[in-house]
């Protein structure tokens, strides 16, 4: 695989939720559950705006939409819902993930994860599905100032991988994720999960 600048692709950066593991629907339901506890209607449109973003982005968005919101309680209720579900049901890995990670590792690609989840959560989830050892670098939501769709996630991953942006591919399942990859200057691949790509993102 070669970029338009004739630089060989040698690194792949994966989003986690919805891309590697089937957790986006769980997170969607968790926001609705947490909202109900404060009589807030966190509907599909709001959830779509938050999909792929980090905690601070969600806090800013929700505090603008709702008055007198207790975001700390809301976020804790959300996390408790997610953890309870996963403790009971486990985490479902996306089909083909092991095969692609093994291919990349066997062919000496550098591999990173750039996820809006907290670092401890990323490590725990990837360990649960036994793929943590494949990753050279983790960039988490609590490691950046600006969440997706800002490009900071992918710029930081490129820096930590010690490669150029032209040598990287970013793989995402959400529009916010692709909007983070593209301005960072990486090649992008979208594997739709709960939402289809916006027309402006199709190339």
Secondary structure as UniProt FT lines:
FT   TURN            4..5
FT   STRAND          11..14
FT   TURN            18..20
FT   HELIX           24..36
FT   TURN            37..39
FT   HELIX           44..50
FT   TURN            51..52
FT   HELIX           55..65
FT   TURN            67..68
FT   HELIX           71..89
FT   TURN            95..96
FT   HELIX           97..106
FT   TURN            107..108
FT   STRAND          110..114
FT   HELIX           119..128
FT   TURN            129..130
FT   HELIX           132..134
FT   STRAND          137..139
FT   HELIX           141..143
FT   TURN            148..149
FT   HELIX           152..161
FT   HELIX           165..167
FT   STRAND          168..172
FT   HELIX           175..183
FT   TURN            184..185
FT   STRAND          187..190
FT   HELIX           199..201
//
